[in-house]
Amino acid sequence: MTIKGPDGKPRCEWCYAAPEFPHYHDTEWGFPVSDDHRLFEKLCLESFQSGLSWRTILVKRENFRAAFHNFDFNKVAKFTQRDVSRLLKDEGIVRHRGKIEAVINNAQRAQELVNEEGSLAAFLWRYEPDTKKLAKPQTVSTSAESIALSKNLKKLGWKFVGPTTVYAFMQAMGLINDHVKGCAIRGKIESARKRFKRPGN
């Protein structure tokens, strides 16, 4: 379902649920990403969102970036228990010990994946679904691909990467175009995905 914005153009209904959403919806959500740090950041932020609203995370995103060195996993992988204690006192982020420790753990696992695959992107984009088999936009919260990716990440030692978290990551990073039909941004995403060079290809 779409709703008309101030400019008269229809957009996904959810993007008017909070003042921070329209810009995110129009400029980020669904555009394909191959940058390893951005992909790692999104996996981390989606794991922090678990049990919370995306708005909570989005308004704190710059604080998260500052706290985790812009999600440079080579830097985060070196974090110690002293860093965990520091972050648990940081009111600008979500202070959840398990999720903070998961980011550090996942940074180390990301390094391992890069050593094996050449890049995080090459591994993650391997799970891009067949567009012909996708469910109607915004009607499901998991897919066969998100379940498979979640399972394999967990097998590799990643934490807080359940199928729903991974599916939200796939929606946001452009592995699928989940803008509803009629949304003014859907066509832009399609064009961006056609031009996008898949990592590893």
N, C-alpha and C positions, 0 to 999 in steps of 0.2 A: 504494500500500500504506500502511496506517495502523499505528500502534503506540499502545498505551494509555499515557497519562501517569500521574503520581502521583495525579491527581484521578479516574482511571478513564475519562477521555474519550479517544476515539481522535483522533490527529493525524497529519499527514504524517510519515512515517518520518524524514525528514532532520532534523526539528527537535530530535531527541534526540542528534544527533551531537556537539554541543558545549554546554556549560552556558549560553552566551550566546544560543543559538538559540530556546528555547521562548518567551521573552518577545517576541523579535523576530517570530517566527512568529504569535503570538497577537494582537499589537497593531499590527503594521506591515505585514507582507508580504501584499500583495494588496489592501489597503484603498486605494480610489481617492484620488488626490492631484491638486490643481489649483494648489497654491502654486508659483510659479516658482522660488523659491530651493530648495525641497525637490526639485523635479524636476531642477534643475541639479546639486544636490549628488549625487543618486543617479546621474546620468549620469557624473559625475566619479569617484565611488567605484567604480562598475562598471568604469570604464576602468582605475583603479588595481588592481582585482582581477585583471585579465587576467594569467593565468599563475600566480596565487596562489589561496588559499582565501578564501571570504567571511569566515570567522572571523578571519583575519588583519586584514582591513579593518574588520570590526565592532568588534573590541577596540580599534582605533586611531581609531575614528570621532570621538570627542571631540577628539583631537589634530588630526585633519584639519580639523575645524570651527574650532578655534583658529587653525590655520596659514593657513586660507583665508577668514578673516572670515565664518564661518558660510555660506560659499559664496554670498555676496552678489556676483553677477557684475559689478555696477557697480564694486565695489571691486577685485575680482580683475583686472578688465580693465586696471587701471592699474599692475599689478605690472611691475617692471623686472627686468633681469638681476641686480640686487642682491638682489631678492626670491628669484630662482631660486637664487642662491648661498646665501642664508640657509636656504631650505627644504631644500637638499641636505645641510645640517648638522643638520637637525632629526631626531633619532632617534625621535621619536614618530610619524612618518609613514613611508610607503614612499618611500625616496630614489631615485627614478628620474627622471633629467633629462627624458627624453622625455615622460613622463606629467605631470610638473609643468608643463613648457612647454605641454603640450596643454591643461591646465586654464586657463591664462592665455589661450591662443588661443581656446578654446571660450567663455570668458567674453566676449570681444570679439564672437564670432559670435552669442552669446546676445543681446547688446545689439542687434545688427543685426536679429535675428529679432523681437525685441520691437517695434522701430521699424516693422517691416513688418506684423507679424501682430497687434500689440496685446498679446500675451503669449506666453511660451514654451509655456504650457499649451495655448493655442488651436491652435498648430502641432502639438504632440506628440499631442494627443488625436484629431487627424484620422486617426491611424493605428490607432485602436482596431479590433480585428478583429470580424468578425461572429461572435457566439457560436455560431451553428449550424455554422460551418466550422472550429471549433477542434479541434486534436488532443486525444487523451486526455491529461488533466493529467500533467505531468512526464514526458512521453515524447519530447519534441523539445527542441532547443536553439535553433532558429531557426524563423521562419515567413515567409510571403510578406510580411506587414506589417513584420516586423523587418528583412527584407532591403530593402524599399522605403524605410523610414525611415532605415536606415543609409546607403543609397545617396544619398538626398537630403541628409542631414546632411553627408556627405563632399563633395557637390557644392557645398554652402554654405561649405565650408572647415573643418568640424569634424574633429578628429583623435581616434584611439582610440575610434571608435564603430562597430566591426564588428557584423555581424548577431547574433552570439551575445551580445555585450555589450548590445546594444539589446534583445534578447529578455529577458534577465535584468532589465533596467530595466522593461520592460513588465509582467513578472510581479510585480515588487515594488511598482510604483506603481499597480496596479489596472486597467491597460488590459485585462488578462485575469484571470480567476479560475483560478489553476492549483493551488489546493488540491485534493487528490485527493478523490474521492467517498468519503464516510464520515468525512472529517475534520471535527471539531467546529467548526472555524472557517469552513469552506466556506460554510455558510448565512449566517454573519454578513457575509461578503464579498458574497454575492449581495444581501443586504438593503441594504448600504452602496452597492453599485453601482446599485441601483434608485432610491435616494434622491439619488444624486449628480447634480449639475447639470453637464453637459458644458460645458467652456469653449468660448466662441464660439457656443453655441446660444441 
